[in-house]
Amino acid sequence: MASGRNGIQRGPNLRPSSSFKSKPTPSSSSHLRRSSPASLAGADAVSARVRVAVRLRPRNAEELESDADFADCVELQPELKRLKLRKNNWDSDTYEFDEVLTEYASQKRVYEVVAKPVVESVLEGYNGTVMAYGQTGTGKTYTLGRLGDEDTSARGIMVRSLEDIFSNISHDTDTISVSYLQLYMETIQDLLNPSNDNIAIVEDQKTGDVSLPGATVVEIRDQQSFVELLRIGESQRFAANTKLNTESSRSHAILMVQVRRSVGGRETDFALENNGSSSTNNFKSPMLRKGKLVVVDLAGSERIHKSGSEGHMLEEAKSINLSLSALGKCINALAENSSHVPVRDSKLTRLLKDSFGGTSRTSLVITIGPSPRHRAETASTVLFGQRAMKVENMLKIKEEFDYKSLSKRLEIQLEKLVAENERQQKAYEDEVERIRLEAQTRISETEREFAEALKEEKMKCQMDYMESIKKLEEKWMLNQQKHPKNGLVGGTHAAQDDVPTSSEEVSELKRLLQNEMNQRKAAEAEMNKLKGRLLNSMNPELAGGGPDIFNLEKVLEEESQQKKKLEEEVMTLRSQLSRLTMEATQASSCIDRSRVGNGFTGLDTTSSLRHLQLGDGNDGERPSISNLHEKVGLHKILSLLESDDPNVRIHAVKVVANLAAEEANQEKIVEAGGLSSLLMLLRSYEDETIRRIAAGAVANLAMNEFNQELIMAQGGIGLLAMTASDAEDPQTLRMVAGAIANLCGNDKLQTRLRSEGGIKALLGMVRSRHPDVLSQVARGIANFAKCESRAATQGSKHGRSLLIEDGALPWIVQNANNEASLIRRHVELALCHLAQHGKTTCLNQKLNAYSV
């Protein structure tokens, strides 16, 4: 037979597993009452008694040897669920429990009758507690916390509970989070984060619920990760070797498992209107059930003269016994329905407030030993279990609307409706555009047809007019032939006879001309009438908008040409910037990144890019980057910093950073407003690449003393500090640290730099641990210390160093022996300047005292 951590010997499984559900008794019969307003409307509270099982530990090797001539002090009757505690050879006391587990009961059976009903309640949305109580060395930790690495059948209640939970949840919608704590010497400590060793208990004033907001909560997705957490927590528990147990737990271990499950809820009606018709969709609103499982491995009670505890172990034993005594008092008060329950006597009773007399389904397993030498401790444990069986809890389901899931579903539905609306809007706009183009085409065709008809009518009138004129001329010629001027036949009578004929011909001619004029006016009136009817049949806006449409088309054409010119110019600049960036990247890959100085050349470039050139011809001649602004125009490059296209903006800030690397260009950039634009990028954009390049450009400009004062005047140190606190990329932090380091070298800016958070921002970037970042931080501290030392020597600086007041000294001392030579050299310089500053300060104080 194998023995476990607490000396329990494993025997064959002699009994089949059974459910841990006792018959209802009058004291534990279920009754209903309304829940508190905090719970879901309509939910009820169910009364449930604390269930208690007793488990007997088999004799260990020491007891087999020392108690061989004595009978066990307990006799189990599992079929009757009774336990007999012998007073002597002829008298004994009998106790009934909800379940009696012999020394041969398997770990699986113990889980099924003790913990499985609680786990099922937790999955339904209730709180549940499983707790082990008993004398030290009786197998509490074995029952609850055994991992079963060597023998899977030895897995304890903790491991088996999570196996059941994982097999009954949906990994897509449900979540499980775990906290593992220990109560040691009345201090709550985090077993998953040992540095968190004093967690406060917070109690809700309205509901009375107890929580531990400072505890580490880990969300787990599988059984293996949970077992690893248990192994980590078990390694942090306090244990000691006593006469009763070689691995006696000196703290109470508390495992908290939060289970959040999404289940179907109430049916809700949503009305959706599509194309003027209303339709109703019925679906169940998602509900969220929050169950909490608490597994408590109590430290064993012990008597000092038996355990042999002394020194610090004695203090631990006192603390354990006091907390268990406080728990016993609360159990007694609840069992007797006392008006006052002393839950505030111990942190253990405050943590278990919901488990006894609260809203949790609670199962208690008491562990006892068979040895007659420990009969008193066994009797005390049995009586504790008997009193716990009288405690009743009011179970309340923790159920609420899953607003997050509902919101997500509504957001998806809203996105679909928005997309559908956009599609319909686009279709409507396309249809309007099609109708407009069609109407414009019809108007053009109609105008052309009317112009042709008018031309034909005009030609016809002219032809008719010419034909009439021709006929009149022919008649006149005939008349001249009949009556020549020099042939007066019949004298006066002949002339008189011709007068009526000529008058008739003139009248006929006038009549024909008048008819032609009337016909022409009638044709023009008919044409205008038809044109008016056509325009009236069209859309009034389109019919009357001919000149407006023409003017609009003219303006659009001019705008299109101007846009085309601008796009061509932007494409030219983008092409040049792309070539520049590609060659700068190739050149920077050959530079040793460990070489850092007082200047930076932008994000992806170093000082070697100052002479990088761009190819612009077949003859191989390549102009330098510094001449790029002479070809394109510095103002135009700076204007691209505000472009809506992120790629154009990134290329533009890279060019400005490279130009700022050359001292000859810095004054031009500042005069053109480049410094303000760079600071604006740090203030307005969250893009990591833009902020990294902009910080590098500011670092280059900060190499000049005049520019340093401008940077401070425009709030640059505050923007750099803000960027340092938000950024995580080491290269961005390196650029920001370099800029602040350059500002640290200005004697005039010491006080203002420190007051605006420059030193704290510099020290805050050591979290990166990147050697390049640390090198720049060390350089900035060395520059600041040098200025302070110089000011103290000149007598303008008195008192302690500002670096020491801001807490820089521990980091300086810690990195005095850094492996990186550059960091170590800067730190050594800082220490030298700080020492010189201290000596000068002391000397000045002595001189002042002497003068007084």
ABEGO torsion letter per residue (X at the ends): XBBBAAGBBBBBBABBBBBBBBBBBAAABBBBBBBBAABBBGBBBBBBBBBBBBBBBBBBAAAAAAAAABBBABBBBAAAGBBBBBABAABBBBBBBABBBBAABBAAAAAAAAAAAAAAAAAAGBBBBBBBBEBBGAGAAAAAABAGAABAAABBAAAAAAAAAAAABBAAABBBBBBBBBBBGGBBBBAABAABABBBBBBBAAAGBBBBAABBBBBBABAAAAAAAAAAAAAABBBBBBAABABBBABBBBBBBBBBBBBBBBBBBBBBBBGGBBBBBBBBBBBBBBBBBBBBBBBBBBBAAAAGBBEAAAAAAAAAAAAAAAAAAAAAAAAAGBABBBAAABAAAAAAAAABGBABBBBBBBBBBABAAAAAAAAAAAAAAAAAAABBBBBBBBBBBBAAAAAAAAAAAAAAAAAAAAAAAAAAAAAAAAAAAAAAAAAAAAAAAAAAAAAAAAAAAAAAAAAAAAAAAAAAAAAAAABBAABBBGEAAAAAAAAAAAAAAAAAAAAAAAAAAAAAAAAAAAAAAAAAAAAAABBAAAAAAAAAAAAAAAAAAAAAAAAAAAAAAAAAAAAAAAAAAAAAAAAAAABBAABBBABBAEAABBAAAAABBBBABAAGBBBBAAAAAAAAEAAAAAAAAABABAAAAAAAAAAAAAAAABAAAAAAAAAAGAAAAAAAAAAABABAAAAAAAAAAAAAAAABAAAAAAAAAAGAAAAAAAAAAABABAAAAAAAAAAAAAAAABAAAAAAAAAAGAAAAAAAAAAAGBAAAAAAAAAAAAAAAAAAAAAAAAGABBEBBAAAAAGAAAAAAAAAABABAAAAAAAAAAAAAAAAAAAAAAAAAAAAAAAX
